[in-house]
Amino acid sequence: MTLEEKVVKKLHTVIDPETGIDVIEMKLIEGLKVTEQGEVSLTFVPSSPFCPLGIQLAFAIKEAVRSVDGVRKASVVVDNHLQSAAINRMLEQN
């Protein structure tokens, strides 16, 4: 299994509490890139710009990616959320 496949498999475990569906099935993850050096970047696009769980899901996604063996760096960017800028600043610090 490639590192990208491992990351996608792990992302299937991040469930949106409101829908009970994982973030991959909901198509909330865009632009997934995994390098041979173990650097992962992706964009999380909440289902609504007002999603009350946007912050929680963004951090859960980053933690899930970081927990995959072989991942050395995880970069998650939130797009299309009312608080994207603030969430992205928090994610950078974490």
N, C-alpha and C positions, 0 to 999 in steps of 0.2 A: 504494500500500500504506500503510495506516495505521500509526502508531507501535505500536499494540497488535499488529498482525499481524507487524510486524518483530520485536518482542520474542518472540512465540510462535515464530516461525521460528528465531530464535537459540536459544531454549530447546530446540528439537529437536536441537541440536548437543551438548547436555550429556548424555553417555551414562553410565549406571550401569555401572561396570566389571564388576560381578558378573553382570549380566544381559545386557549389550550392548544394552539398550533405553534410549531417551531418556526424560528425566524427564516430558515431556508425555504420551507414550504410556503410561507407567507410572502416570499420574494422580497424580504426587507434588506437583503444583503446585495450590494452591487460592487463591481470592480475588484473582486477578490484577486489579490496577487500574492504569490508565494515564491520567494527566491530560493536558490540553492543554499544560500547562507542562513536560511531559517528566518528571514524577515517577512512578516505577513502584514499586508495592508488591505483595508476594505472600507467601504462606505456603508453605514447603516442609515436606511431611509425609513423612518417610522411610518405607519399606515396613515397617520394624520399629523398635520403640523402642530396640533394641540395635544398629542398623545401624552396622557398623564404619566405613563410609565416609560417615557423616552429615556430619561436619565438612568433609571434602573436597568432597562434593557441594554443600553449602551455599555454600561459597566459589566453586565453579565456576559455580553459578547466578548469584550476585551479579556476578561478573566478566563473564559472558555478557551479562547485562542491561545493565551499565554500558557495554559495548562497542558497543551499538546507537546509531547516529547519531540524535540527537534526545533521548536520555535524559540528563537533567541530574542526576537523583538516583535511586538504587536502594535500596529497603528490602526486605530479606529477613528473614523471621522463621521460625524452625524450631519446629515443634510435634510433639508425640508422640514425643520422643526422650529417652532417659534423661538426656542431657546438654544438653537444650534451653536451659536458663538460661545455662550457660557458653558455648555456641555463639552464642547471641543477643548476649551481651556482646562476644564477639570480632567478630561481624559489625558491630556498631555502631561499633566502633573502626576498622574497616577502611574 
